[in-house]
Structure formats: C-alpha cells, structure tokens
Amino acid sequence: MLEELEIRNLGPIRSAVLTPAPGMTAITGETGAGKSMLLNAIRLISGAAADANRVSSGADAAWAQGVFMAGPQTAAAAIAAEAGVEPEDGELFLARSVPSSGRSRATANGRSVPRSVLGRITDELVTVHGQADQLRIASAARQREFLDAVAGDQAELASYRQAWEALAAMDERLEKLASQESSIRQQADYLRESIERINRVDPQPGEDEDLKTRRSRIENAAEIAQGVGGALGALDASAVDGDPDALGASDLITRAVQHLRAIHVEGPFSDLADRLESIGADLSDVVFSLSRQIDMEEGVDDLDAINGRIHELDELTRRWGPTLADVIAWRDKAVLDVEDLDTSPEKLAELRQERRRLFEDALEAADRLSSMRRRAAGELSARVGEELSSLAMAGAGLEIRVTPREADEARGGTWPLDANGRDDIAFLFTPFPGSPQLPMGRSASGGELSRLMLALELVAAERRMAADGDAGIDADGPAMTFIFDEVDAGVGGKSAVELGRRLARLARVAQVIVVTHLAQVASWADAQFVVSKGGDPSADGVSTTVREVREEERVAEIARMLSGSESETSLDHARELLAESRLG
C-alpha cells in the first residue's frame, strides 16, 4: 500500500506531498493542472525511463519518493532483501532523482539500487491502469498470471512445475549423455587398449626393483666374486679352491671349542665354549649364504634380457605410474571403468524409459491445471461482461480463451508442454456490438481499456474475498495499490455513479487511486486531493499545488466538478451526492 508520495521539482509541481487513504483516493482538478505529473512520479519510482525535460524550470533535479507498506513476508520485501534492502518498521522508501543533465539515481531505503530493482519491487505493490500502461496486459504471460491468480490454482501450478522441472532435468541429463556418447566410446577404447598393453607386459609387484638389483650384480660381477671369494677363504678355506691344509675362521673356532671342552676344572670354560659354538653356527650360516651368492652368479648374456624387461616396465610407469604398484592399480580400476562404460547403452535406454514416465506425469498435471483455468476463464468472462454493462459499455464483452495444445509426436521434445503448462491463453475483447473479437490491448481506447481493467480487477478481488471469507481490508492495509487514469473517459450520468461504486467496491480489498474529472466518481472516495495551478506566469512560471480537501472544501470541489460554480444549488447537489455515495 502507498502511504505517502512526495514530489519535488517535477514539471509544474515544485513541492507536493500526497497521503492516500487506505481505501479509495480521488485526484481531481482542472484539465491541464498537472494531474498527470502524479502518475509520472509513480512511474519514476517504478523504474520507468527518466526524462530530464520534466525537471522543473530552473531546478537542478526532480525527485520523487513513495513510502510503501511492505510486511516481512511479502514478495516486495523478499525482492528488496535480495538487493540488500530491509524494510524499516515494515516500510519501503523507494525514491528516484532525475538531474537536468546526467544519469538518474534510484534508491531503496536510502541505498542505491538499479532502477530495475525498483521496477521489480513496485510490480508487487502498484498496478497502474492508464493509457501508457495498458499494453502490459496485452502480454500473454501477464494474462496467464492474471488468470492463474483468479483461478486460485496455485497448488495445481506448483504440482505441475515440480513435474515439469523433473522432466526438464531428465532431458538435460539425456542430452548430456547423448553429447558424451562419442567421447565415452573413445574413452572405452582407450581403456581397453591400455589394459591390453599392460597385460601384455604382465608386471609383477616389485619386479622392477628386483631386476635393477640383478642388473647391478651382473655389472659388478668381478668385484662381487673377488669379495665373496676372499670372505669365504677367510671363513672356510674348504669352500673355495685353495690350500686344502689352510685353516679358516670356522676351523679355528672349532679347535678353540675343543680346547675349552678338554678343561675339566670348574670355571667359565664351559660357558665360553658354548658362546664360541654359537658364533661358529652363525659363521656357518654366513658361509652358506656366501656360497649361494657364488652359485647365483649370472652371466653377461642375461644382462640384455634384464635391460629389455626393465625398459618395458619403465614405459608403463611413465604412462600410468609413477610406480609399478600404481600401474597395476590403474589397470585394475580401468577394468571396472570399462565395464561401466560398456553398459551405457542399457543405462541410456533405462533413462529414456524413465523420461517417458516423467512426461506422462507432467502431462497429467498440465491437464489438471488446464481444467482449473478453463473453469475460471468461463466464470471471469461472464462476470466481466456483467460489470461492463454497468460501466457504460453495454454489449461489450471479454472472452478468455484457454486452448490446450494437442500432442504431436512429430514435434518431439516436450511439446505440447512448456514451463507454464500446455495452454495458449488469449484475452479477446469486443468493445461494442458487432465488433470483431480482437486481442486485448489492441481493440479499445484508453478509457475503454481502463474500465475493462477495472471490471477485471473488481471481479478478481471479489473472488479473492469469497475464497478468503474476508469482507474488507485487513488490519495491515491492502497489499496492492491500483491506480486508474482515464477510466471515466466517455462516461457520464448514471454510468458514472456505477463507475464510482465499482471503484469503491474494489477499494474494500485494495488501495485505489483514481484520477477523475467526474464528481460522480470522486464522491465515492475516502480522500480527495485537488491539483490546481498557481504562481505568477511573468515571474517563475506557473506552478502546481496538490492539497487534500475535506468537509466544506471538498463540497466546494465536488460542486465545481458538477457545474463549474459554487452556487448554493450546486453546493446542495454536491452534499447530496457525497451523502449518497456510500456502499451499503
């Protein structure tokens, strides 16, 4: 709800503050007084394009600010929060400054924001029905949103969109798999070739290190033979070709043990003999191991084979290493990966079957949504036609056509579904008897279209009231502000009274601001503001003032609107009209 509109230096308005009523507010004044500037101010704070030519003469900049009630749970507050703006005590201060030269600046609660943010916020707070604003309803998307709001099909729409999102996610997955199918085949071929190459070499854990050790032995065979032979000769001369009478360390230890065992006197001699025998046993093991080293000696002829094998293993570790254990682990994992890749055609078929099921689910949800829309479209069309007859548009009519798109396998994909269901929705308006049905927004004057929008908003509001069991504005005020301009064009007499009555009915559930020339419309308002010219044309030019009129001042303004004068007769007529303009 708009709580306050403040304007500075916008066209002829130097300074003005408008505090609309929570219900219906009428803005009146003579033609050319500047009432349109109030709408221009609303459009500015709604993110419309700025026009420096509308800055007041001699001023540096024009400025407009709207103070809106927006509770923490409202969509407007959520959009503001996305931009880093939090309502203050449930209020949003949306402002726009337009310099006489340079770029305009938009702010929300004092924080600079893109003007598109103002537009998104005010889309949830204000709906302007004026000549420059009506084409928005010509959009198929806007018409669908309006019909869905009237139909109260939020649950069906949410159910459908959940099914649609699941279908879209599956389509994205299938498309990704299809695009990757070629690369998957290439990857599988690479894995198979790599596995075959590794298996052909058949590496064994630790084999490369063993081979390098053997190669080192062959390359240092002479040094090893000399060292081992010398060691064996020193330990056990009989193990090598040498002097058969020479004694080695083992023989000397054996002889020492014999000498100690020959002592039959008490003392440590037996223990020392045992220790020497243990040393002798260790020496025997060493001699045995050294003897095996001589037996294991490989010839130079084995060196080429060993080097060839080491080269094969090094090739594997360079590609899939760095170690031979890594090569073996990579091969084992690749075997499993190939199995997974080889099953991809079956997996793809399974996913396509699942996709068919998701499509059928989405189609069923779309049909339920279509049924709700068609029922609401019929009721809305009939009720709008009744309202138009009371708004000086007898014979005018609105047909809301909901046409479910038919399935066509040739079109493939998700046809006939899209993100909003399977319906083509069209608002077709007949402005007068005999006129062809034409798309809404292209078939009526500004005044006719404003009255059509009033009828639509009124019927929609009454359906909401019936659904909510609500008889009026809630304690926090209405969530939406409707602004009507030119709604009274071509209307007079009894039709004007009915027009005012219907605006007042809409004001029971929404804030209504109407710019009007008709006293029969203004008399229904809860508050009335008069826009009038003033100032000295020879000095600083004509300026416009905006002031609220109450009691006798309002009677005088209604009288002026009725007859152009404030005679006793016109004043009495004005009082009578104000007294009668009340909803029962």
N, C-alpha and C positions, 0 to 999 in steps of 0.2 A: 504494500500500500504506500502511496506517495503521501508523506506527511507534510513536506514543505518543498516549494520550488522557489529558488531565489535567482534573480537575473540582474546583471549589471552590464550596461552599455551594449545591449543587443538591439540593433536597429533603432527605432524611436524610443525604446524603453531604457531610460538611464538607470533606474533602480526600481525593483519591484520584488515583493515577497508574497507568494500565494500559499495559503494553508488550506488545502481542500478538505472538505468534510469526508468522514469515513464512508458515507453513503454516496449521494449524488451532489455534484457541484456543477453549477451553470456559469459559463463565462459569456457575458453579453457586452454589448457596446455598439456604437455606430459603425457602419461599414467604413473600412479604411483606418479605423482607430489603432490597429496593430494587434488584433487578437491572434493573428497567425504567428506572431513572434513567440507567443507562449508555446505553441506547437513546435516551433523551430528550436526553442530551448529544450523541450523534451527530446526532440530528435538528436540534438547535440550530445546530451548526456546518455543517449542510447547508441553513441558511436557513429553517427552519420558523418558524412564528409563535411568538413568545415569550409565556410565561405567568408573570407576576410571582408567582402563587401558589406556584410551585415554588421560589422563593428560600427558603433555609433560614431557620427562625425566628431572629430577632434579627440576621440578616445584612443588609448594605446591598444586596448584589447577588450573583447567581450568575454563575459564569464557567466556560466550557469551552473547551478548545483541543485540536485534533487536529494532529499533525505527520505529514504525508504525504510519501512519496517520490514525486517527480514529475520525471522527466527532462526536459531541454530540448525534446525532440521530441514530448512527449506533448500530447494535446488539452487536458488540465488546465493545463499550463504556458502554452499558447497563449491560453487564456481569461484566465488571470491576467495575462499580458502586456498584453492588451487593456485591462485595468483599471490598468495601470501598475505591476504587481507582478511582480518577477522572483524565481524560486526561489533560495534560498541553499544552495549546495552540493547542489543537486538536491532540496531540501526546501521544502514549503509549510507555513507555520504559520497555520492557519485558526482564528480564535477568535471567541467571541461572549460578550458580557456582558449580563446582564439585571438591571437595577436593581429594587428592590422597588417603586419608582414611577418612572414616566418611560419613555423610549424605550430600546430595546436598541441595542447598538453592535456592528457586525461589523468585523473586521479581517483582513487577509491580509498576513502577514509584517510586522505592526506598522502597516500602512497602512489607514486607514478605507476601507471599501468598502460599497456597498449589499448588503443580505443576499441579494439576487437573484444577485449575483456569486458568493457562497459556494455557492448552490444550483447554479449552472451548473458551477462547478469540481468540487464533490463528486459531481455526476451522472456525471462521468467517472472517479471514484475509488471510490465506495461504492454498493453496491446493498443496501438493507435489505428483507428479506422478513419482515415482521411484520404483525400484524393491522391496524395503522394504515397500512401501506404497500402492501398488496397491490393496491389498486384502481388503482395506476398501470399495471399490466399489462393492466387492462381496456380501456385506451385503444387504439383501432385503430392509432394512429400508433406506439405502443410495441410492439405486436405485430408490425407490419410491420418496424420496425427490428430487432427480435429475430430474425425470420425471415431478413432480409437478412444479418445477421451470421452466422447459422448456414449459410446457403446459400453464403456466400463469393462473392456476386455483385457485388462492388464494381466490377469492370471493366464489367459489363453495366449496372449502375446509373449509372456515370459516363457511359457512352456514351449511355444514354437521356436523362439530364439535359442533356447537351450538345445533343442533338436537340430536346428539349423547350424549352430556352432559345432556340434559334434560331427555333423555331415561335412562341414567345411574343413574341419581339422583332418578328417579321414581323407578328403580329396587332396589336401596339401601333402599328406603323408604318401599317398599313392603317386602323386605327381613327382615327389622327390625320389621315390623308389624307381619310377619309370625312367627318370632322367639319369639315375645312377646305374641302371641295369647294365649298360655298356661298360662302365668303369668297373662294375662288380665282376663281370666276366673277365676283364683284363686282369683284375686283381687275383681272381681264382686261378687263371692260367699262370700268372707269375708265381703264386704259392706252390702250385703243383710242380712247375719246373725247378723251383728252388729245393723242394723236398726231394725230388728225384736226384738232383745233383749231390745233395748232402748224403743221401742213402747210398749213392754210388761210391762215394769215398768211405762211408761207414766209419766215422770217427768213434773212438772209444774214450771214455773219460780218462784224462791224464796221459793219453797216448803221446801227445806232442812233447811233453816234458821227458818221458821215458826215452823217446827217440833222440832227443837232443843230448841226453846223458850218454846213450850208446855211441852217438857220433863223436862226442868228446873223448870217449875211451879209445875209439879207433884212431882218432887223430893224435892221441898221446900214448899210443901202444908201447913204444920203446921205453919211454920214461916209466910207464907203469910196470912193464916187465922187469926192468932193472931194479926198481924199488921193491917190488914184491919178492923177487928172487933173493935180493940181499937180506930182506927181513926173514924170509923162510930159512935161508942159510944160517942166520944168527940164532934162530929159534930151534930149528930141527934140520940138521945137515942132511939127513937121510931123505928129506922131502925134495931135494934138488940134486942135480948131478954134481958131485964134488968128491972130496976125500972121504971114503967110507969110514975112516978111523977118526974123523973130526967129530968133536962133541959140540952140540948146540945147547942153548939155554935150557931146553926141556930135559936133556940128558943130565946136565949139571944139577938141576933141581932134584931130579930123581935120585942122583947119587947123594946129594945132601940129606934127603929124607932118609935114605938107608943108613947113613952115618948116625943120624939122630935116633933112629929106632934101635940102633945097636947099644945105646946107652941104657943101662938098667938101674940107674940111680935116680932117686927121687929128685924132681926139679921140673923146670918148664919145658924140658926137651920134647916130651910127647906133644904138648900143645903147639910148640913151634913146628914140629913135623907135620901136624895137621894143617897148619896155616900154609906151609910150603906145598903140601899136596893140593890144597885149594888153588894156590897160584898156578901150580902145574896144570890143573884141569882147565883153568882159564887160558893158559898158554896153548893147550891142545886145541881149544875152540878157535883161537886166533889162527893157529897153524892150519886148521881145517878150512877156515874161511879164506885165508890167503891162497891155499891150494886150489880152491874153487875159482878164484879170480884168474888163476893161470889157465884152468880148464875152459873158462868163459871167453877167453880172448878171441875176438872176431877178426877175420881177415879184412884186408883193404878192399877186397871185392864186394863186401857188404855195404861199403860206405855210399856207393851210388844209389842203391835201393833206399837206404835210410834217408838220404838227402831228398830223393824224389818224393818220399812219403811226407817228409816234413814240409816240403813246398806245397803239396796238396792241402795239408791241414792249415797252413798259413793262409792260403787262398780263402778257405772257409772262414777263418777268424777275421780276416779283413772285411768280409762282406756281412757276416752275421755275428761277429764276436762282441767284445774283444777277446774272450777266452773260448776255449773249446767247449767248456760247460755251457756257455751262452749259446753257442751254435746248436748244441743238442737240444737245449731248452726251447730255442726259437723254432726248430724243426717240429718238436712235439706240439707246440702251440699252433703252428701253421697247419698241421694235420687236422686239428679241431676246427680252425677257421675255415678251411676248405669245405668241411662237412656242412658248416652253417651256410656258406655261400652257395653251395650246391643245392640247398633246399629252398633258395629264394623264390624260384617259380611257384612252388607249392605255397609258400608263405604269401606270395602276391595274390594267388587265387583265393586264399583264405580271407585276405583283407578285402578283396573285391566283393566277396560274398557278404562280409560284414557291412561294406558300404551300401549294398543293396538294401539291407535291413534298415540301416540308418535313414536312407532315402524314404522308405516306406513310412517310418516313424514320423519324419518331418512332414510328409505329405498328409498324414492323418491329422497332425497338429495344425497344419495350414487349413485343412478343411473345417476344423472346429472354429478357428479364427474367422474364416470366411462367413460361416453361419452367423456368428455374433455380429459381424459388420453388416451383413445384408439385412438382418432384423433391425438394427439401429438405423441404417440408412433409410428404410421404409418409414419408420416412425418419425425420424427427423425431417424427412421431406414433407410428410403430411402436416406436421406441426408448424413448420416454417411457412408453408403455404397459407395456413390459417392466420398466422401473425401478419403476413404481408398484406392480406386483405384489410386488416385494421390499420395499416400504415400507408394508406392512400395508394396502394399498388394492387387493386383488385384485378384478378386474372393473371397476376404474376405467379410464378411457381419455380420451385427448385427440385430437380431430380438428382438424387445422389446415387450414382450407378456403381455397383460393385460387381465386377466381372472377373470370375476366377479364370485364370489362364489354363487352357487344356494341355494335358500331357502330350508330348510329341517326341517319340523316340529318336526321330531323325535329328532333332536339335541337340540331343545328348546333354551331357553335363548335368547341371542342377535344374534345368528347365522342367517344370514351369515355376520353380521356387526362386526367391531371392531372400535377402536378409529380412524382409518385412512380410513374407507370406507368398501367396500365389495370386493376389488380387490386383487388377487395374482399377483404380478408383477415380471417378470423374464427378465434379460438381457442375451440373448443367443448368443454367439459369434461363428462364423465359420471362423477360421483363414486362411483356404485355401480351394480351391475347393475339394469337396469330403469328407471333414472333417465333422464328425457329429456335430450337434449343442450341445455346452456344456455351462454350466453356466459361466458367465463372471468371470474371476479371476482364473479359473481352466483350461483354454483352450488356453493359449497363453504364449509366452516368455515375459520377461520383456520389451524388445524393442517393440514387437507387441502390448502389452497392453498399453505401453506409447503412441504409435501412435493412438491406438483406443481411448484413453482418450483425446488426442489432438483433434481428429475428433469430439468427443462428445462435448468437451468444446467449440470448434470453432462453431459448429452448434448451440449450446445453446446460445453463445454470439451473433451470427448473428440474431437469433430470438429475443433476447432482444433488439438489436439495431433497428430491424424492428418495434417492438412493441413500443419502446420509441421514434422512429423518430430521433435517435441520430447517428451521423456519426463519432464519435470519443470519446476520453477520455474527461470527463468533467473537469471543471476548477480546481476542488479539487483533481484530480487524480483518478485512478481506485480504487474501493473498495476492490477488490480481487487480490491476488498475486498467480500466477500459476508457479510452479517450475517443470521442466521436466528434468529427468535424463534417459539416455539410449534410448531416443526417436529416436536416429539416428542409433541404432544397426541394422546392416544388410541393411543399405540404402546407396546408392551412386548415382553419376551421376545426371540425370535429376530429379529423385525422391528426391534426397537430396535438390535440388533447390526448389521443390514444398513443401517439408517439411519446409524449412526456410520461404517460402512465407506464409504458413499457420500459422506458429508461429507469424509472423509479423502481419497477419490479426487479430489474437486473441489479439495481443498487442494493437490494436486500442481501445479496450474496457476493457482491463485488463493489469495489470503488468505481464510480462512474463520473467522468468529467466530460461535459458536453459544451461545445462552442455552438451557440444558437442565436438566431435572430427572432425567434418566436417566443412571445410571452407565455403561450400555452405550454411550451416545453420547459422554459426556465422556472415557471411557477411550481413545478414538481420537485425542484432541487432542495436539498437540505442547506446548501450555502450558495450564495451568488456573488460573483465578482464582476465588476464593471471595468472595462478597458475604455479609457477616454483620452482624447487629445488635450494638450495644454501647451503652455510656453509661448514665447514670442518669436514668430517666424523671422522677424527682422534682426533678432539677436542671435541666439544659438540654435535656431530652428525649432520645429515643432517636436515636442516630446510626448510620450505616452505614459499615463499613470494607470496602475492597477489597484483597485481598492475593493474591499468587501462592503456590501450594502446589507443593512439589517433593518428590520422593523419599517419605519416610515420611509427611510431612504430606499428600501427595497420596493415598497409600494410605489414610490415615485418612478423607479426604474421600470417596473412592470407596466405602469401607466404609459410611460414614454414608448415602450415597445408596442403597446396596443394601439395608441392613437397618435403618437408623436408629440403629445402635450401632457400637461399635468392638471387638467381641468378637474373639477370636482366629480364630474361624471366618470372620467377615465380613472380617477383615483378610486372611486367606489367600485368600478368594474375590476380594477386590479386587486382590491381587497377581497372581492367576491371570488375571483379566480384563485387567489392564494388559499383561501379557505376551502375551496372545493378540491384543490389539487392534493389530495391525501389518499393514500391507499387504505382500504378498509381492513 
